[in-house]
């Protein structure tokens, strides 16, 4: 088979799946809204998701996406459900079953179990309106009729792509409805690259006595000692009200020493850079690093609740880089 023909086969599969997503896009309506409201209003129960075969794999992805975006959910293996795992389903739970045909034998026991308990809501995701799943669901979502790629329209391809996209749409809609923020996301992703990307300056900043901040009228001898002791290469100044008024770097001090012969009697208050750049403590560390690079500085003051003059911490470029943020 020529390479060009192989390439065209691949393009045909992608084309069919794109068409499937377009149909799904047009299909989003009131049923989608009802599912979101049902999930959001599940206060005392669990979200349990199941499916068979390829739809079962998609169900696992739904579970992972829901859980990672603020809607805790659990995957139930449809086969194991008939051998004791049905006990995972209890009153006030929501069970979501995914099945293209809606007739899978393994799902029948789950459907019967949920129908006997009025306090369990069954949400069916299927493309067959005359199926057992659709007819017995408390809330059914009818997927559009799709053409599968491959042999005689029998290989689950376009249908599973659409199922996957629907799960993502539901999960993200729930996330936004709940006002689930990147800070919430960070709490349940403590490891890996996502955690690194979501680090804020509050995770890396120095606080309390570690902040090199002194009274703005300090003598230069003491200022030099403190800047050396703190080893950050900067010194912050504050007024009698505790407001941060300026900053001097070790580079500034070297330039001052070269410029002035009578170094000991200099008034640092007049030589400091006023109103140093300050960022909110919830600023992403990556954004803080960008600010430093743009302004060609190595440290930033950190404030909280729009009180830019009240420094609660200081973050250094080296601390950000050590966290593998770039």
C-alpha positions as CSV (number, residue, x, y, z in Angstrom):
1,X,0.0,0.0,0.0
2,X,1.4,3.4,-1.0
3,X,2.2,5.9,1.8
4,X,-0.3,8.4,0.4
5,X,-3.1,5.9,0.7
6,X,-2.2,5.2,4.3
7,X,-2.1,8.9,5.1
8,X,-5.6,9.3,3.6
9,X,-6.9,6.5,5.7
10,X,-5.7,8.3,8.8
11,X,-7.3,11.6,7.6
12,X,-10.6,9.8,7.0
13,X,-10.7,8.6,10.6
14,X,-10.0,12.1,11.9
15,X,-12.6,13.6,9.6
16,X,-15.3,11.3,10.9
17,X,-14.4,12.0,14.5
18,X,-14.4,15.8,13.8
19,X,-17.9,15.4,12.3
20,X,-18.9,13.5,15.4
21,X,-17.8,16.3,17.6
22,X,-19.7,18.8,15.4
23,X,-22.9,16.8,15.8
24,X,-22.3,16.6,19.6
25,X,-21.8,20.3,19.7
26,X,-25.2,20.9,18.1
27,X,-26.7,18.3,20.4
28,X,-25.9,20.1,23.7
29,X,-29.2,21.3,25.1
30,X,-31.6,21.0,28.0
31,X,-30.5,17.4,28.9
32,X,-27.0,18.8,29.5
33,X,-28.4,21.5,31.8
34,X,-30.4,19.0,33.7
35,X,-27.4,16.7,34.2
36,X,-25.3,19.6,35.5
37,X,-28.0,20.6,38.0
38,X,-28.5,17.0,39.2
39,X,-24.7,16.6,39.8
40,X,-24.4,20.0,41.5
41,X,-27.3,19.2,43.8
42,X,-25.8,15.9,44.9
43,X,-24.9,16.9,48.5
44,X,-25.2,13.7,50.5
45,X,-24.3,11.1,47.9
46,X,-21.6,10.0,45.5
47,X,-21.1,10.3,41.8
48,X,-20.6,6.7,40.4
49,X,-19.7,6.2,36.7
50,X,-19.7,3.0,34.8
51,X,-19.6,1.5,31.4
52,X,-18.7,-1.6,29.4
53,X,-15.8,-2.2,27.0
54,X,-14.6,0.9,25.4
55,X,-17.3,2.9,27.1
56,X,-16.0,1.6,30.4
57,X,-12.6,3.1,29.5
58,X,-14.3,6.4,28.8
59,X,-16.1,6.1,32.1
60,X,-12.7,5.9,33.9
61,X,-11.6,9.1,32.1
62,X,-14.9,10.8,33.2
63,X,-14.2,9.8,36.8
64,X,-10.7,11.1,36.7
65,X,-11.6,14.4,35.1
66,X,-14.6,15.0,37.4
67,X,-12.5,14.2,40.5
68,X,-9.6,16.4,39.5
69,X,-11.9,19.4,38.9
70,X,-13.8,19.4,42.2
71,X,-16.6,16.8,41.6
72,X,-15.5,13.7,43.5
73,X,-16.5,10.6,41.6
74,X,-15.9,6.8,41.5
75,X,-15.6,4.3,38.8
76,X,-17.6,1.1,39.1
77,X,-16.6,-1.9,37.0
78,X,-19.9,-3.2,35.5
79,X,-18.8,-6.8,35.6
80,X,-17.7,-6.7,39.2
81,X,-20.9,-4.9,40.2
82,X,-22.8,-8.2,39.7
83,X,-20.4,-9.9,42.0
84,X,-20.7,-7.8,45.1
85,X,-19.4,-4.3,44.1
86,X,-23.0,-3.2,43.7
87,X,-22.8,-2.5,47.4
88,X,-20.8,0.6,46.6
89,X,-24.1,2.2,45.4
90,X,-26.1,3.7,48.3
91,X,-29.0,6.0,48.8
92,X,-28.6,9.6,47.5
93,X,-26.0,8.5,44.9
94,X,-26.0,9.4,41.3
95,X,-25.1,6.6,38.9
96,X,-24.0,7.5,35.4
97,X,-24.0,4.7,32.9
98,X,-22.3,5.1,29.5
99,X,-23.3,2.8,26.7
100,X,-23.6,3.5,23.0
101,X,-26.2,0.7,22.5
102,X,-27.8,1.0,25.9
103,X,-28.3,-2.7,25.8
104,X,-25.1,-4.1,27.3
105,X,-25.8,-7.2,29.3
106,X,-23.5,-6.2,32.1
107,X,-25.4,-3.0,32.7
108,X,-28.8,-4.7,33.2
109,X,-28.2,-5.6,36.9
110,X,-27.1,-2.0,37.7
111,X,-30.2,-0.6,36.0
112,X,-32.4,-3.0,37.9
113,X,-30.6,-2.2,41.2
114,X,-31.0,1.6,40.8
115,X,-34.6,1.4,39.7
116,X,-35.5,-0.4,42.9
117,X,-34.2,2.4,45.0
118,X,-36.0,5.7,44.5
119,X,-33.2,7.6,46.3
120,X,-30.7,6.7,43.6
121,X,-30.7,8.7,40.4
122,X,-29.7,7.0,37.2
123,X,-28.3,9.1,34.4
124,X,-28.0,7.2,31.1
125,X,-25.7,8.2,28.2
126,X,-26.7,6.4,25.1
127,X,-27.4,6.8,21.4
128,X,-30.4,4.5,21.3
129,X,-33.8,5.9,22.3
130,X,-35.4,2.5,22.4
131,X,-32.7,1.0,24.6
132,X,-33.1,-0.5,28.1
133,X,-30.8,2.2,29.5
134,X,-32.6,5.1,27.9
135,X,-36.1,3.9,29.0
136,X,-35.1,3.2,32.6
137,X,-33.0,6.3,33.3
138,X,-34.2,9.0,35.6
139,X,-32.4,11.4,33.3
140,X,-31.2,10.3,29.8
141,X,-28.8,12.0,27.4
142,X,-29.4,10.9,23.8
143,X,-26.1,11.0,21.9
144,X,-26.3,11.8,18.2
145,X,-26.2,9.0,15.7
146,X,-22.6,8.8,14.5
147,X,-20.7,6.9,11.8
148,X,-17.8,4.9,13.2
149,X,-14.5,4.7,11.4
150,X,-13.2,1.3,10.2
151,X,-14.9,-1.9,9.3
152,X,-18.6,-1.7,8.6
153,X,-19.4,1.0,11.2
154,X,-18.7,-1.4,14.1
155,X,-15.4,-0.2,15.7
156,X,-16.0,2.2,18.6
157,X,-14.2,5.3,17.4
158,X,-16.4,8.3,16.6
159,X,-18.8,7.3,19.4
160,X,-16.1,7.0,22.1
161,X,-14.6,10.3,20.9
162,X,-17.9,12.0,21.4
163,X,-18.4,10.3,24.8
164,X,-15.0,11.5,25.9
165,X,-15.8,15.1,24.9
166,X,-19.2,15.0,26.6
167,X,-17.5,14.0,29.8
168,X,-15.0,16.8,29.6
169,X,-17.8,19.3,28.9
170,X,-19.8,18.1,31.9
171,X,-16.8,18.2,34.2
172,X,-15.7,21.7,33.2
173,X,-19.2,23.0,33.4
174,X,-19.6,21.7,36.9
175,X,-16.1,23.1,37.8
176,X,-17.1,26.6,36.6
177,X,-20.5,26.4,38.2
178,X,-18.8,25.6,41.6
179,X,-16.3,28.4,41.1
180,X,-13.5,25.9,41.4
181,X,-10.3,27.9,41.0
182,X,-6.7,27.1,40.1
183,X,-6.0,27.3,43.9
184,X,-8.5,24.5,44.5
185,X,-7.0,22.6,41.6
186,X,-3.6,23.0,43.1
187,X,-4.7,21.5,46.4
188,X,-5.6,18.2,44.8
189,X,-2.6,18.1,42.5
190,X,0.3,18.4,45.0
191,X,2.8,16.5,42.7
192,X,4.0,16.6,39.2
193,X,4.3,19.3,36.5
194,X,0.8,20.7,37.2
195,X,1.8,21.5,40.8
196,X,4.9,23.2,39.7
197,X,3.0,25.4,37.2
198,X,0.5,26.4,39.9
199,X,3.0,27.4,42.6
200,X,2.4,30.9,43.8
201,X,4.9,33.4,45.4
202,X,3.4,32.5,48.7
203,X,4.8,29.0,48.4
204,X,8.3,30.3,47.9
205,X,8.6,33.6,49.6
206,X,10.6,34.4,52.8
207,X,8.6,35.8,55.7
208,X,9.0,37.2,59.1
209,X,12.5,37.8,60.3
210,X,13.9,36.4,57.1
211,X,12.7,39.5,55.2
212,X,15.6,42.0,54.9
213,X,13.6,45.0,55.9
214,X,14.9,47.9,58.1
215,X,13.9,51.4,59.2
216,X,14.6,53.9,56.4
217,X,16.8,56.0,58.7
218,X,19.2,53.2,59.5
219,X,23.0,53.9,59.5
220,X,24.8,52.6,56.6
221,X,27.1,50.3,58.7
222,X,24.1,48.4,60.0
223,X,22.6,48.3,56.6
224,X,25.7,46.7,55.1
225,X,25.8,44.1,57.9
226,X,22.1,43.2,57.4
227,X,22.4,42.9,53.7
228,X,25.3,40.6,54.1
229,X,23.6,38.5,56.8
230,X,20.4,38.0,54.9
231,X,22.3,37.0,51.7
232,X,19.6,38.1,49.4
233,X,21.4,41.0,47.8
234,X,18.7,43.4,48.7
235,X,17.6,45.6,51.6
236,X,14.0,46.9,52.0
237,X,13.2,50.1,53.9
238,X,10.1,50.9,55.9
239,X,8.7,54.0,57.6
240,X,7.4,54.4,61.1
241,X,4.0,53.0,60.0
242,X,5.5,49.8,58.7
243,X,5.0,50.8,55.1
244,X,7.6,49.7,52.6
245,X,9.2,52.8,51.1
246,X,12.2,51.7,49.1
247,X,14.8,49.2,48.2
248,X,18.6,49.1,47.7
249,X,20.5,46.2,46.1
250,X,24.1,45.2,46.8
251,X,24.8,46.5,43.2
252,X,23.4,49.9,44.2
253,X,25.8,50.0,47.2
254,X,28.8,49.2,45.1
255,X,27.9,52.0,42.7
256,X,27.3,54.4,45.6
257,X,30.7,53.4,47.1
258,X,32.4,54.3,43.8
259,X,30.6,57.6,43.4
260,X,30.9,59.0,46.9
261,X,34.2,59.4,48.8
262,X,32.5,60.0,52.2
263,X,30.5,56.7,52.3
264,X,29.9,56.5,56.0
265,X,27.7,59.6,56.3
266,X,25.4,58.9,53.4
267,X,21.6,59.1,53.9
268,X,20.3,55.8,52.4
269,X,16.8,57.1,52.4
270,X,17.8,59.6,49.7
271,X,19.6,57.0,47.6
272,X,17.1,54.1,47.8
273,X,14.8,53.2,44.9
274,X,11.4,54.3,46.0
275,X,8.2,52.2,45.7
276,X,9.8,48.8,44.9
277,X,7.8,46.4,42.7
278,X,5.4,44.3,44.8
279,X,3.2,41.4,43.7
280,X,0.2,39.8,45.4
281,X,0.9,36.7,47.4
282,X,-1.4,34.7,45.0
283,X,0.6,35.6,42.0
284,X,1.9,32.6,40.1
285,X,5.6,32.1,40.6
286,X,6.0,31.8,36.8
287,X,4.4,35.3,36.4
288,X,6.7,36.7,39.2
289,X,9.7,35.3,37.3
290,X,8.6,37.0,34.1
291,X,8.2,40.4,36.0
292,X,11.8,40.0,37.3
293,X,13.2,39.2,33.9
294,X,11.3,42.2,32.3
295,X,12.5,44.6,35.0
296,X,16.0,43.0,35.3
297,X,15.7,42.5,39.0
298,X,16.2,39.5,41.2
299,X,13.7,40.0,44.0
300,X,10.1,41.1,44.5
301,X,8.2,42.3,47.5
302,X,5.0,40.4,48.3
303,X,1.8,42.0,49.6
304,X,-1.7,40.7,50.5
305,X,-5.2,42.0,49.9
306,X,-4.1,45.0,47.7
307,X,-2.1,46.5,50.6
308,X,1.0,47.1,48.4
309,X,2.8,49.1,51.0
310,X,2.7,46.3,53.6
311,X,5.3,43.7,52.7
312,X,4.5,40.2,54.0
313,X,7.3,38.4,52.2
314,X,10.0,38.6,49.6
315,X,10.6,36.2,46.8
316,X,14.0,35.7,45.1
317,X,14.6,34.6,41.5
318,X,16.9,31.8,42.7
319,X,14.1,30.3,44.9
320,X,11.8,30.2,41.8
321,X,14.4,28.7,39.6
322,X,15.2,26.0,42.2
323,X,11.5,25.0,42.0
324,X,12.0,24.1,38.3
325,X,9.8,27.1,37.2
326,X,11.1,28.8,34.1
